[in-house]
Structures are given as structure tokens and as C-alpha cells.
């Protein structure tokens, strides 16, 4: 199986998450079929964190990576199975697996007594990913995290501005442009390669997204989590996931802050930004040198300092716009509550509209 064009992971330190050394202590041997892989391909992950973005998936990746019975790839977001969401890249690299063998190689370091996991947020928006994952790994476990949709849309828009996929700093204007952008109009330079990333309302179509995975895997293989629960009870949510994966849940894991709403890009020397966040030959060479001479912990601390220089705190939300957006999204929240048999209407405050 070959992916004709697959997305590149976000250019952040979290996307190049290096796995710490692990021990087998406390891990339980999974059944052999739990880590059987496609013939000749190599290791295919046992579970998939499919998203949403801006819902704590980076924190969840980091916490699960601490568990001795879990192997998470160095590449946080391979995005291999989201073949309908291509992203232009100058040349293939280990960060952009082109074949099933390339993809499986990301998990070649997993021991037989570990479960391997892929955390790729575009899988939840992708229409191809559920079927392709099911074809490659029909017994896979699926984990998704949903967030109050208006807050998610605002946070996702801010992230797209930071990533330079979005050129409209105003969420109101970006929402007004959705129809035109769907027709291929008013697309920013970097957004033209991934226009679906600018379809914010489409990204919040939660029921449709959950149903796609239920259709592909059945409800028993899909765990739907709520972001607000994860923020409030970090460790409790991780224990729920470990029980879902049939792994020991009584280990002490270090809590990791679930990612808050991001900020906005501010001016800084373009050459510095290109080296830190770019994908070109010079950026790749600079990153190789830095990785060779700077310890990982120092690299991560330096990246956080650089990020603080280039990202300013987000401006206060437009409350009038947010109220109107919640009114628009309310039918979907009611439908999701009925579908999941959980009162998200009250949890997310949609019972107080009007």
C-alpha cells in the first residue's frame, strides 16, 4: 500500500517527540493477535489516538509514552492514513512515511511485550483514515478526544494562524470565507495545499466523525473522551485509557498539562523562524547539527523559550461571535449527546444559550 501524498507533522518539538528508554516492569504481555501486523510490512500500531487537535493529544502522547508497556513513535503525527488530506512537501523524509514499510519502520523499536501507538490528529477529520486503518489493523483500538466545539474552533483557528496555514487573524473573517475557500478562492499561500484545515465548522462535525470510526471498528474498539474531563482529571483519564488498552493502570505517571488555547504569531527575524520551524535544506541541516551537539532536555527548553518569543498570548475572544457560533453549533451538540448517551449539553453550557 502506498500513500500518494501524506501530510507532514506540525513543525514543533512535540512532533519530534523522542522516546525515553523503557523497561518491561509492570507491563503485561498482550495477546499475540494484538500486535500482529500486515504481512511483510512490519509492525503496525495496536492503537491510534486519532484526535482532535487542541484537545490534549500531545499531553496524552507524552503521558502514555511513560508507560513501560507502551511504545509511541518518535514522530508524534505520522498522518500516514489521512491520504485525503495531502500536504505539499519538498522531498520525502523519515518524518513523512511514503510506504507502509516506511510507516511500520517507525514502530520497529517496539518490544513484543509493548503496545505501539500512533497519535495523528488529522485521522479524525479524514474520510479515508478509518477504513485504511481498519484494513491494516482491524483489531486496533481507537481513542478520540472531543472538546466544546466553539472553543475548539477558536483554538484551532489560532493554531492555523501560528502555523501560517491561515492568513486571517480574525476568526469572524475566516468563518465568513469558508464557502469561498471551499471553492478554491481566497486560500492563503500555505493553506492552498491543505484547504480542509481551514474548514473550521467541518472539523467540528463530531457525530459524523465518531460514526465513521464506529462503522469501521464497532463501538467496543472506540473510546470517546471529553477534553474537559482530561483537563480536570488528567491522571484519571489516562487510567481510563490504560484500562481500555488492557494495560496495568496502577503505575505512577507524571501529569502533563493538556495544551491550552495557543497564542498568535508575532514578528521575529525571518531567518531565525525559518531555521526553527522551516522544512528546507538549510533548516534540516541546522536541526541535525543542533540535535548532534545539544542535549534533548536543553533543546526542548530552548524551543520553549523561542516559542515564547514568536508566540504572543491570544487576544480575548469575541464574545458576540462565540455566542452566535454556539447557537449555530447547538443542534450538533444535542445530537452528539444523544448519540453518546452523555449530557454534553449541560457540560458544555449549551443549556444556558439564549
N, C-alpha and C positions, 0 to 999 in steps of 0.2 A: 504494500500500500504506500502511495506517495502523496504527500500534500503538495499541490502545485505552488502554493504561496501561503506561508503561515506567518502570523503576527510575531513581531519582536517584543520581548517583555519590556516593561517600563524600565527606563534607564535610571534606576535608583539602587542604592546599596541593598535594599530589601530584595531586589530582583536578582542579586548575585549573592544570595544567602549561602554562606559556606557551612557545610555540615560539621558539627563538632564530633570528636571521637565518641563512640558509643560502646557500652558494654552490654552483655546479654543479661545482666542481673535483673530479675523481675519480669523478663519477657516470657511470654507463653508461646510455645510452638503452634502456629496456625495450621489448620488442616492443609494438606498438600494442595488441594484444588484452589485454595485461597491465593496462592502465588504462582499458579500455572500461567504460562504466557503463550502468546500466539506462536505457532510452530516456526522455528527458525529465527524469530525476531529478537529473542532475549526477554528480559524482564519487563513486563507491563505492570503499571501500578495496581495495587489492590484497592485503593480508594482515591476519590477525586474530590477536592474542595473546589466546587465549580463557581463560587461567588456568593454574593455580589461584591463588586468593588466598593470601597469606602465603608465596609461593614466589618472590619477587623480581620480580614483574611490573612494579612501579613502577620499580625499578632498571633493568630491561630497557627499559622505555619511555624512560627518561632517556638511556640509552646509545645506543639506536637513533636517538633524536632528534638526536644529534650528527652523524650521518652525512649528508653532503650529498645523498645520493641517496634520502633518506627524509623523509617528512613525517608527523609524528604530530600529531593534532588537539590544540588547547588543552585540550579536555575529555578527560581520560585515559580515563574509563569511560563512554562514551555508553550502553551497555547496550541499544541500540535493538532488537536482535533477540531479546532474552530476554523475549518477551511473556508467557510463563507465570510470570514472577516479578515481578509488579507491586509497585510501592511507592507508597503514597499521597503525593501532593504537593499543596500548596495551589493552585498555579497553574502552567501551563506556563512554561518559560523556555528560554533558549538551552542550558542545561545538561541539559534533558530534551527531546530532539527527539521531536516527535509524529508527523511525517510523514517519508516517505522524502526529500522535498525538504529538510526541516529537517536531517535527518541528513547528507545529501550536502553541505549548506552548510558543515558542519564541516571539510570537506576541499577547499573551493573555493580555498584558498590554495596547494594543492599544484601544483608546476610539472609540465609534461608529462614532464620527464625524471626525476621523482621517483616512488617508490612510496609510496602512502599507507597508513597503518596504524591499526587500531583495537585498543586494549588494554582489554578488558572481561572481568573475571574471572567474571562470572555466566554467560557463554556456555558454560562447561564444565559447569555444573550444569543449564543449561536444556535442556529436551527439544525446544523449538521452534527454538532458535537455529541448530543445524546445517542444518536444512532451509531456513530462511528466508535464511540467509547464502548457501547454495548456489543458491537461486533468484535472489537479487540479483546474485551474483558467483560463477558456477560454477567459474571458474578461480582462485579465491582460494587463497592459501597459508595454512595454519593452523599456529600454534605454541602448544604447551601445555607446562606445567612441572608435574611431579609430585614430591611430597615424601613422605618416610616418613610413612605415614598416621596413626599415633598422635600423632606430633609435630605434624602438620598440624592434627588435630582440636583438640589443646590450644591451639595458636596461634590458630586460627580462633575458638574459644570466647572466648579473651581479647579478641580484636578485637571480637567482638559485644558483650561487656561494655563495652568502651571506647566503642563506638558507641551504647550504650543500647538496642540491639536485644534483648539478653539481660539479664534481671534476676537471674539465678542466678550469683553469683560462683564457686560450686563446680561444677567440671566434672562431678564424680560425680553431683550432683543434676541438672544439665542433661541428662546422658545418661539418667538414670532417667526424666525427664519426656518423652522423645521420643515414646513411644507416645501419651501423653495429649495432647501438643501436636499430634500428627498428627490427632487427633480434634477439635481446636479448643479444647482445655482448657488451662488454666494458661499462656496466652500473655501475655507482658508487653505493656505499652501500645504500644510501638513495634514489637514483634515480631509483633503480630497482623496487620499489613499484609504481612508477609514471613515467614510461618512456616517456609518451606523453608530459610531461613537458619539455623534452629535445629535442623535435622535433620542433625546432625554426621556420623553414620555414613553417611547417604545421600551426603553431599558427598565422602566418601572411597571411593565406589564407582568406582574408577578404570577398570576394564576396560570397564564399561558406557559410561562417558563417552568413552573413546578409540574404542570401536566405533561410537558414534553419528557421530563425525566421519569415521572410515574409511568408513562406509556412505554418507555424504553426498558425500565428496570423493575417496575412494580413498586408499590408503596413501601414494602418491607425493607428494600435496599436503599431508601432515600430518607435522610434525616434533614428536616427543615428546622433551622434555628432562627431565633429572633435576635437581632443586633442589640437591642436594648437590654435583653437578658444577659448577653455576653458582657456588655459594659458594666452591668450591675453586679453580676456574679461570674467573674472571669473563670475562676477555677472550677466552679460547679458546672459550667458549660463544657469545659474541657473534659471533665469526668463523664459527662453525658456522652460525649463523642467517643471516649475510650470504651465505654460500655457498649456502644453501638458497634465499635470495631472488634469487640470481644477481646480486649486487652486489659491487663491489670490497671485499675483506676485509683489505687490507693498509694501511688507514688507522689512524692513532693516535687512539684514542678514550679518553676519561677513564673509568677504572673507577668504578663506583657501588656502594656497599655494598648487597647484597641484604638486604631488610628482615628483621631478626631477630624473634624472638618479642616481641610487644608487651607492654606493662605492663597496669596496672589503673587505672581512674579513681579519682581522689581528690577530696576536697572543694575547691571554689573558688567564688567568688561566682557565683551562677547567672546574673546579668545578663551578666557577662563571658563565660561559656561560651556563652550564647545568642547573643551578638554574634559570637563567634569560630566557632562550629560550627553555628549555627541556620540555618533556612531562611525565617523570617518576613520581613515587610516591613521591620521595623527592622534585622534582620541584613543584608538585602540592601542597604539604604541605607548602613549603616555600611561594608560591604565596598566599595561603589562609591566612597565618599569616601576610604577608605584606599588603594584602588588608584590613585586620581587623584593623590594627594599623596605617596605613599611609593614609592620605587623598588622594583622587583621583588626585587632581592637583599636589601634591607632587610626587605621583607615576609616573605620566606622565613626569614630569620634570626629575626625576631620571632615567627613562627609556631612555629619550633622551640623557642624559649625558653618560649612559652606552653604548648606541648605538654609540656615537661618539668615545668611547674608543675601540670598537670592529670593527668599520667600517671605513676604510680609504677612502679618495677620490678616485674615479675611475681614472685609468690611461687614458691618451689621447687615443682616438680611432685610430685604424689602418686605416688611410685614404685610402690606396690602397685596403684594404679588403672592406671597406664601399662602395667605388666606384663600385667595382666588384659586391657587393651584390645588390646595387641599379640597376645596369644593369640587373641583374638576375630577380629582382622583378618588373621591369618596365612594362612588359605586364599585370601583375595583377593590377598595379596602373591605367593603361589605362582602363582596364575592369571595375574597381570599379568606375572610373569617369563616364563612360558611364552608368553604372547601377544606380548610384545615381543621375545622371544628375547634377554633380558638377565638376568643373575643379580642381581636386586634383593633376593632373599632374603638373600644374603651382604652386599651393600652396606648394607642397612638393618638388619642384625643379627638377622634373624628365624631364622637358622640356630642361634642361641645360646639360643633360648627353651627353657624347661624345664630 
